[in-house]
Amino acid sequence: MDRNTDTSKLAVSSPDDRAWSGCVVLFLRCCSPEPDLLSFYKDQQEKFSVFKTIKLTLTGCVCGLDGYEILKLHDADPFLGVELKFMDVIPCRRFLDSYMCGSLLQSLSQHASRLLSLPDSVGVETMLKAGTHTLDHSLRDLELCLQLIYQSQPVRLRDDEVTQLEQQLQNSYIPPVQKEVPKNCFLFQKRLFDDRPLTAADQQRFASHVGRDWKRVGRALQKNCRALKGAAIDNLAYEYEREGLYEQAYQLLGRFIQSEGRNARLGRLISALEEAKLISMAEIMLDIQPRE
Protein backbone atom coordinates (compact mmCIF):
# COMPACT_ATOMS: atom_id res chain seq x y z
CA MET A 1 0.00 0.00 0.00
CA ASP A 2 1.21 3.52 -0.79
CA ARG A 3 2.36 5.21 2.44
CA ASN A 4 0.17 8.22 1.63
CA THR A 5 -2.94 6.03 1.56
CA ASP A 6 -4.72 6.26 4.89
CA THR A 7 -8.34 5.13 4.68
CA SER A 8 -8.97 6.39 8.22
CA LYS A 9 -8.72 10.00 6.96
CA LEU A 10 -11.74 9.80 4.71
CA ALA A 11 -15.24 8.54 5.41
CA VAL A 12 -15.89 7.07 1.99
CA SER A 13 -18.90 5.09 3.20
CA SER A 14 -21.19 8.07 3.76
CA PRO A 15 -23.77 8.34 0.96
CA ASP A 16 -24.69 11.89 2.02
CA ASP A 17 -21.17 13.30 1.71
CA ARG A 18 -21.63 15.42 -1.40
CA ALA A 19 -18.08 16.80 -1.14
CA TRP A 20 -16.71 13.39 -2.13
CA SER A 21 -15.18 13.34 -5.61
CA GLY A 22 -12.44 11.54 -7.46
CA CYS A 23 -11.08 10.61 -10.85
CA VAL A 24 -10.39 7.28 -12.55
CA VAL A 25 -9.34 6.33 -16.08
CA LEU A 26 -10.89 3.30 -17.78
CA PHE A 27 -8.72 1.88 -20.57
CA LEU A 28 -10.39 -0.20 -23.30
CA ARG A 29 -9.12 -2.14 -26.28
CA CYS A 30 -10.18 -5.08 -28.40
CA CYS A 31 -8.16 -8.25 -27.91
CA SER A 32 -7.95 -8.87 -31.66
CA PRO A 33 -5.94 -6.41 -33.81
CA GLU A 34 -8.85 -5.48 -36.04
CA PRO A 35 -11.19 -3.82 -35.47
CA ASP A 36 -10.36 -1.85 -32.32
CA LEU A 37 -12.16 0.82 -30.30
CA LEU A 38 -9.41 3.41 -30.65
CA SER A 39 -9.60 3.28 -34.46
CA PHE A 40 -13.38 3.59 -34.31
CA TYR A 41 -13.09 6.65 -32.07
CA LYS A 42 -10.63 8.32 -34.44
CA ASP A 43 -13.11 7.81 -37.28
CA GLN A 44 -15.40 10.86 -37.33
CA GLN A 45 -18.29 8.78 -38.64
CA GLU A 46 -17.98 6.27 -35.79
CA LYS A 47 -16.97 8.62 -32.95
CA PHE A 48 -20.52 9.22 -31.74
CA SER A 49 -21.35 5.49 -31.76
CA VAL A 50 -18.29 4.78 -29.61
CA PHE A 51 -19.28 7.52 -27.17
CA LYS A 52 -22.86 6.27 -27.02
CA THR A 53 -21.63 2.71 -26.39
CA ILE A 54 -19.53 3.90 -23.45
CA LYS A 55 -22.23 6.20 -22.06
CA LEU A 56 -24.92 3.51 -22.13
CA THR A 57 -22.54 1.05 -20.49
CA LEU A 58 -21.66 3.46 -17.67
CA THR A 59 -25.27 4.54 -17.15
CA GLY A 60 -26.32 0.92 -16.66
CA CYS A 61 -23.43 0.17 -14.33
CA VAL A 62 -23.94 3.12 -11.97
CA CYS A 63 -27.78 2.82 -12.17
CA GLY A 64 -28.40 6.24 -13.67
CA LEU A 65 -26.94 9.43 -15.03
CA ASP A 66 -26.13 11.32 -11.85
CA GLY A 67 -22.96 11.25 -9.79
CA TYR A 68 -20.41 10.97 -12.56
CA GLU A 69 -19.32 12.54 -15.83
CA ILE A 70 -16.98 11.71 -18.69
CA LEU A 71 -14.22 14.30 -18.78
CA LYS A 72 -12.25 13.14 -21.80
CA LEU A 73 -11.74 10.31 -24.27
CA HIS A 74 -8.15 10.12 -25.46
CA ASP A 75 -5.61 8.12 -27.41
CA ALA A 76 -3.66 5.83 -25.07
CA ASP A 77 -2.46 3.55 -27.88
CA PRO A 78 -3.31 0.69 -28.02
CA PHE A 79 -6.07 1.62 -25.54
CA LEU A 80 -8.90 4.11 -25.72
CA GLY A 81 -8.76 6.03 -22.44
CA VAL A 82 -11.99 7.16 -20.77
CA GLU A 83 -11.37 9.68 -17.99
CA LEU A 84 -14.20 9.72 -15.45
CA LYS A 85 -15.01 12.04 -12.58
CA PHE A 86 -17.24 10.78 -9.77
CA MET A 87 -19.03 13.41 -7.66
CA ASP A 88 -20.52 10.93 -5.19
CA VAL A 89 -19.22 7.78 -3.53
CA ILE A 90 -22.35 5.70 -4.27
CA PRO A 91 -22.11 5.64 -8.09
CA CYS A 92 -18.36 5.11 -7.72
CA ARG A 93 -18.99 2.02 -5.60
CA ARG A 94 -21.49 0.72 -8.14
CA PHE A 95 -19.00 1.28 -10.94
CA LEU A 96 -16.27 -0.62 -9.10
CA ASP A 97 -18.63 -3.48 -8.24
CA SER A 98 -19.74 -3.73 -11.86
CA TYR A 99 -16.15 -3.62 -13.08
CA MET A 100 -15.01 -6.28 -10.63
CA CYS A 101 -17.83 -8.76 -11.32
CA GLY A 102 -17.56 -8.40 -15.11
CA SER A 103 -21.00 -6.91 -15.77
CA LEU A 104 -19.44 -3.70 -17.09
CA LEU A 105 -17.47 -5.67 -19.68
CA GLN A 106 -20.52 -7.73 -20.62
CA SER A 107 -22.65 -4.60 -21.06
CA LEU A 108 -19.92 -2.91 -23.10
CA SER A 109 -19.69 -5.90 -25.44
CA GLN A 110 -23.47 -5.98 -25.92
CA HIS A 111 -23.72 -2.27 -26.75
CA ALA A 112 -20.62 -2.41 -28.97
CA SER A 113 -21.98 -5.31 -31.03
CA ARG A 114 -25.25 -3.40 -31.50
CA LEU A 115 -23.89 0.09 -32.23
CA LEU A 116 -20.55 -0.73 -33.88
CA SER A 117 -19.56 -3.27 -36.52
CA LEU A 118 -18.00 -5.54 -33.91
CA PRO A 119 -18.74 -9.27 -33.79
CA ASP A 120 -20.40 -10.64 -30.65
CA SER A 121 -17.40 -12.85 -29.99
CA VAL A 122 -14.80 -10.07 -29.95
CA GLY A 123 -12.99 -9.82 -26.63
CA VAL A 124 -12.37 -6.49 -24.88
CA GLU A 125 -9.44 -5.91 -22.55
CA THR A 126 -9.76 -3.37 -19.75
CA MET A 127 -7.52 -1.63 -17.25
CA LEU A 128 -8.46 0.79 -14.48
CA LYS A 129 -6.12 3.44 -13.07
CA ALA A 130 -6.39 6.17 -10.46
CA GLY A 131 -3.38 8.42 -10.85
CA THR A 132 -0.34 6.13 -11.01
CA HIS A 133 -2.15 3.27 -9.27
CA THR A 134 -3.51 0.33 -11.28
CA LEU A 135 -6.71 -0.61 -9.46
CA ASP A 136 -7.05 -4.03 -11.12
CA HIS A 137 -4.59 -5.33 -8.50
CA SER A 138 -6.68 -4.01 -5.57
CA LEU A 139 -10.30 -4.60 -6.57
CA ARG A 140 -11.06 -6.88 -3.63
CA ASP A 141 -10.20 -4.02 -1.30
CA LEU A 142 -13.02 -1.67 -2.24
CA GLU A 143 -12.23 0.92 0.43
CA LEU A 144 -8.64 1.20 -0.78
CA CYS A 145 -9.83 1.67 -4.38
CA LEU A 146 -12.23 4.40 -3.28
CA GLN A 147 -9.45 6.10 -1.34
CA LEU A 148 -7.12 6.04 -4.35
CA ILE A 149 -9.85 7.42 -6.61
CA TYR A 150 -10.55 10.16 -4.07
CA GLN A 151 -6.88 11.07 -3.98
CA SER A 152 -6.82 11.29 -7.79
CA GLN A 153 -8.62 14.59 -8.21
CA PRO A 154 -9.36 15.70 -11.81
CA VAL A 155 -6.96 18.24 -13.26
CA ARG A 156 -9.15 19.37 -16.16
CA LEU A 157 -12.69 20.42 -16.99
CA ARG A 158 -14.79 18.36 -19.34
CA ASP A 159 -13.36 18.31 -22.85
CA ASP A 160 -15.28 20.39 -25.42
CA GLU A 161 -15.57 17.37 -27.70
CA VAL A 162 -17.20 15.34 -24.92
CA THR A 163 -19.63 18.21 -24.25
CA GLN A 164 -20.65 18.18 -27.92
CA LEU A 165 -21.09 14.40 -27.89
CA GLU A 166 -23.17 14.61 -24.69
CA GLN A 167 -25.44 17.19 -26.34
CA GLN A 168 -25.72 15.07 -29.47
CA LEU A 169 -26.72 12.09 -27.33
CA GLN A 170 -29.34 14.09 -25.44
CA ASN A 171 -30.80 15.37 -28.70
CA SER A 172 -31.06 11.82 -30.02
CA TYR A 173 -33.46 10.83 -27.23
CA ILE A 174 -36.93 11.79 -28.36
CA PRO A 175 -40.18 10.21 -27.10
CA PRO A 176 -40.71 7.77 -30.05
CA VAL A 177 -37.39 6.08 -29.21
CA GLN A 178 -38.25 5.25 -25.60
CA LYS A 179 -36.92 1.71 -25.99
CA GLU A 180 -33.45 3.35 -26.08
CA VAL A 181 -33.85 4.68 -22.51
CA PRO A 182 -31.49 2.80 -20.18
CA LYS A 183 -32.84 0.96 -17.18
CA ASN A 184 -33.44 3.13 -14.09
CA CYS A 185 -33.77 6.31 -16.17
CA PHE A 186 -36.70 8.40 -17.35
CA LEU A 187 -37.33 11.06 -19.98
CA PHE A 188 -38.37 14.63 -19.25
CA GLN A 189 -38.43 17.24 -22.00
CA LYS A 190 -36.46 14.86 -24.26
CA ARG A 191 -33.65 14.56 -21.68
CA LEU A 192 -32.56 11.52 -19.68
CA PHE A 193 -32.56 11.62 -15.89
CA ASP A 194 -31.61 9.12 -13.20
CA ASP A 195 -34.76 7.45 -11.80
CA ARG A 196 -33.37 7.22 -8.30
CA PRO A 197 -35.20 6.79 -4.98
CA LEU A 198 -36.53 10.00 -3.44
CA THR A 199 -34.43 11.42 -0.60
CA ALA A 200 -34.95 13.71 2.38
CA ALA A 201 -33.37 16.50 0.30
CA ASP A 202 -36.03 15.96 -2.39
CA GLN A 203 -38.71 16.10 0.30
CA GLN A 204 -37.40 19.44 1.56
CA ARG A 205 -37.05 20.93 -1.92
CA PHE A 206 -40.57 19.85 -2.84
CA ALA A 207 -42.05 21.32 0.34
CA SER A 208 -40.14 24.59 -0.10
CA HIS A 209 -41.42 25.30 -3.61
CA VAL A 210 -44.74 23.58 -4.33
CA GLY A 211 -46.90 25.89 -2.17
CA ARG A 212 -50.68 25.52 -2.44
CA ASP A 213 -50.32 23.10 -5.33
CA TRP A 214 -49.25 20.23 -3.05
CA LYS A 215 -52.79 18.81 -3.07
CA ARG A 216 -52.81 18.62 -6.89
CA VAL A 217 -49.59 16.64 -6.79
CA GLY A 218 -51.00 14.42 -4.07
CA ARG A 219 -54.06 13.56 -6.15
CA ALA A 220 -51.81 12.62 -9.06
CA LEU A 221 -49.70 10.42 -6.77
CA GLN A 222 -52.65 8.75 -5.02
CA LYS A 223 -53.66 6.75 -8.11
CA ASN A 224 -50.87 4.27 -7.45
CA CYS A 225 -50.26 4.81 -3.73
CA ARG A 226 -52.51 3.14 -1.16
CA ALA A 227 -51.43 5.47 1.64
CA LEU A 228 -52.82 8.49 -0.21
CA LYS A 229 -56.19 6.96 -1.17
CA GLY A 230 -59.55 8.19 0.03
CA ALA A 231 -59.52 11.11 2.42
CA ALA A 232 -55.81 10.85 3.22
CA ILE A 233 -54.89 14.12 1.48
CA ASP A 234 -57.69 16.11 3.10
CA ASN A 235 -56.76 14.60 6.46
CA LEU A 236 -53.17 15.77 5.98
CA ALA A 237 -54.40 19.28 5.21
CA TYR A 238 -56.48 19.32 8.39
CA GLU A 239 -53.86 17.68 10.62
CA TYR A 240 -51.05 20.08 9.64
CA GLU A 241 -53.13 23.21 8.97
CA ARG A 242 -51.49 25.16 11.78
CA GLU A 243 -47.99 24.29 10.61
CA GLY A 244 -48.66 25.69 7.14
CA LEU A 245 -48.12 24.72 3.51
CA TYR A 246 -44.49 23.65 3.90
CA GLU A 247 -45.31 21.01 6.51
CA GLN A 248 -48.38 19.80 4.63
CA ALA A 249 -46.34 19.26 1.45
CA TYR A 250 -43.47 17.73 3.44
CA GLN A 251 -45.79 15.23 5.12
CA LEU A 252 -47.46 14.36 1.81
CA LEU A 253 -44.20 13.30 0.19
CA GLY A 254 -43.14 11.64 3.44
CA ARG A 255 -46.26 9.44 3.39
CA PHE A 256 -45.56 8.54 -0.23
CA ILE A 257 -41.92 7.61 0.50
CA GLN A 258 -42.79 5.65 3.64
CA SER A 259 -45.58 3.72 1.90
CA GLU A 260 -43.83 2.98 -1.39
CA GLY A 261 -40.31 2.29 -0.08
CA ARG A 262 -37.89 1.64 -2.94
CA ASN A 263 -40.67 2.30 -5.44
CA ALA A 264 -40.94 5.93 -4.31
CA ARG A 265 -38.77 7.17 -7.14
CA LEU A 266 -38.05 10.53 -8.69
CA GLY A 267 -39.62 9.53 -12.01
CA ARG A 268 -43.01 8.96 -10.36
CA LEU A 269 -42.92 12.39 -8.73
CA ILE A 270 -41.97 14.08 -12.00
CA SER A 271 -44.83 12.26 -13.78
CA ALA A 272 -47.24 13.49 -11.10
CA LEU A 273 -45.96 17.06 -11.50
CA GLU A 274 -46.42 16.81 -15.27
CA GLU A 275 -49.96 15.49 -14.79
CA ALA A 276 -50.68 18.41 -12.46
CA LYS A 277 -49.33 20.81 -15.13
CA LEU A 278 -46.54 21.93 -12.78
CA ILE A 279 -43.69 21.83 -15.30
CA SER A 280 -41.68 24.58 -13.60
CA MET A 281 -41.89 22.63 -10.34
CA ALA A 282 -40.58 19.54 -12.13
CA GLU A 283 -37.66 21.62 -13.42
CA ILE A 284 -36.93 22.74 -9.87
CA MET A 285 -36.89 19.14 -8.63
CA LEU A 286 -34.49 18.21 -11.46
CA ASP A 287 -32.36 21.33 -10.89
CA ILE A 288 -32.88 22.44 -14.50
CA GLN A 289 -31.77 26.03 -14.98
CA PRO A 290 -34.38 28.27 -16.65
CA ARG A 291 -33.71 29.14 -20.27
CA GLU A 292 -32.56 32.65 -20.98
N, C-alpha and C positions, 0 to 999 in steps of 0.2 A: 504494500500500500504506500502511496506517496505520502511523505511526512507532513505535507500541508493539508492532507485530507483528514478532517476531524468531524465525524458525523454528529458529535455531541453539540457542535456549534450552530446547527441549523435544524429546526423542527420541520423536516420535509413531509411529515405525515399529516399536517394540518390542512384540511381541504378548504378552510376559510382564509388562508394566508394568501391574499391577492398580491403581495409583494414578491412572491416566489416567481423566479424566471430563470431560464437557462437556455443554452444553445447546444445542439448536437448536429452532426453531419452524417447523413445516411448515404453510403456509397453503393451504387448499383451497376451491375454489368451482366451481360449474357455469358453463359459458360462457353457457348460455341462462338467461334470467330465472327460468323455472319448469320443473321444480322445482329447488331448490338444497339443498346439504348442510347449510347452517346452519339452514334452516327444518326439515329433517328432525330435526336434533339438538335443536332446541327443542321438538319434539313428543315428549311423554313415551312415546307408543306406538312411536315410531321410534328413540328415543335409543339403545337397546341395539343395534339393527341397524346404526346408523351406527358405533358403537364397535367392533362385531364386524368390520365391513368394514375399518376402519382397522387393527385388530389383526392380522387375517389378512394384510393387505397387508404390514405391517411385518415380521411373522414370516417371510413368504416372502422378503422382500428381504434381511434380515440372516441368513437361514439358521438360524433357531431363535428361542428365547424368551429366551435369556440375553444379558446385556451391555447391555440397554437397558430403559427403562420409560417409560410415558406418565405425565407428571406432571399434565397438565391439558388439557381441551378447553374452548375459550372462544370467545366471540362477538367476532370481529374484522371485523364487517360491512364488506364483503359476504363476507368469508372466514370459514371455520371454522378456528380456530387449534389446532394440535396441538403441545403443548410436550413435547419428548422429552429425556430424560437418557440419555446413553451412559456406561456404567461401564467400557468397554474400547474400545481403538482399533480392534480388528478388526471388530466389528459396525458401528462408525461408518463405516469405510472401505466396507464392503459396502453400507451405506445410501446413501452418496454415489455409489458406482458405479451402483447401481440407479436412483437419481434422475437421474443424468446421462444414462444410456443410454435412459431412458424406460420401463424394465421396471416401475418402481414405479407409474407412471401407468397402464400397461396392466393391471397386477394390480388396482389400485384400481378401474378401470372394470369389470373382470370381476366382482369381488366385489360392487360396487355394483349392477350390473344383476341379480345373483342375489338379493341380500338386501334391496334397496330397489326401489321402483317407478320405476326410472330406465331409460330406453331404452338399448339397446346403443350407439346413435350419439351419445349426449350427450357433449359435450366437458367436460373438467375442467381448470381452470387452477390452477397451483401456484406457490408462491413459498417460498423457503427463507431464513431469517434466523438469524444468530447474533448476539445483542445488537443493535447498530444496523447491522450489516453484512448486506447482501443477498448471499447466496452464489451466486445464479444467475449473477452477473457473473464469478465466479472459479472455476467448476467444473473448468476444465481444469488448475488449479493445486491438486491434491488436498492437498498438504502445507499450503498456505496455509489452505484450508478447515478442515482438522483443527486447525490452530493457532487459528483464530478460534473454533471450537466449544469448544476447550479453555479459551480465555480467557473464554467465556461460561458461567460456572458457575451452576448453578440457584440460585434465591433462595427456593424454596419446597419443601415436602415434597409428596408426591403428594396430589392433591385427594381428599377423601372420596368424592365422586361417582365418580371413576375407580376407586377401591378397590372400591366396590360393584359397578361394572360388570365389573371384573376377576373378582370372585368369582362373579358371575352367569355369566360366560363359562366359568369353570372348571367350575361346576356343570352346565353344559349339555353337557359332554363326558363321555359315558358310553360304555361299551364297544360297544353296538349301533350307535353313530353313528361308527364308526371312519373312514368315508370322509370325515368332516369334518376329520380330523387333517391339519394342513399338512405339506408335504414337509419332511423332515429333522427331524421331531419324533416322539416316541413317548408312549404313555400309561402311567402308573403310578398306581394307586389313583385313577383317574378324573381325573388331572391331566396336563397337557401339559408335556413337558420337551424341551429341545433335544437332538437326537440328534447330538452333536458327536463328533469323533475323541477318543479317550482321550489323556490327557496324562501327563507325568511326575508331576504333582501327584496325578492319579488313581491312578497306580501306587503312590505312597507312602501315600496314604490307605488304599487297599485292603490293602496289606501291614501297615499299622499296626493294623488292626481285625479282619481276617478270622480270624486265629489258626489253629487246627487245621482249620478248615473249608475251607482253601484247596484241598485236594484235591477236595472235593465240587464246588466252583466249576469247577475245572479239568476235571472229567469232564463237566460240563454244557457247557463251552466246546468240548471236543474234538470234538463231533459235527460241527461245521462248520469245524474248524481243523486242517489237515494237520500242523502242527508239534506238535500235542498228541496225535496219534494213538498207538496202540500203548502202548509202555512209557514214553513220554516223561514222563508225570507221576511215575511211580515213580522214573525216573532222576533227575529234578529233586530229589526228596526225598532220594535217596541222595547226590547230588553236593553238595548244600548242607545236609546234616544238621548239620554242625558249626556252621554260621553261624546256624541256628535258623529258627523259623517265619517271622519277618519276611522274611528273605532268600529263603526258599523261595517264599513268596507273591509277593514282588517279581519274582523271576525268572519265575514262571509268567505273570504279566500281561505281563512284558517279552517273552517268547516269542510270546505272542498278538499283541501290538502289532507286533513286528518281522515276523511272518509275514503278518499280514493287512493291514498298511499302512493305507490310508485306510478300509478296511472294518472296522478295529478301532474300533468306535464304542461310545459309552456305552450305547446301547439294547441292544446284544448282551450287555454285561456285566450289566445290570439283569435281562434275561431269564434269564440263567444263575443269578443270585442268587435270582430267584423260583423257578426250577426246583429249586434246592437248598434251598428253604424258608428262605432267609436274608433275610426281609423287612426286619428291622431293619438288616442290613448294606446293603441297597439304599437305605434311608432315609439312612444315613450317607453313602453315595456321592453322593446327591442333595442332601445338606445339608438334609434335612427335619427340622425341630425336632419332638421328641416331643410328643404331645398331653398336656395337663395331665390 
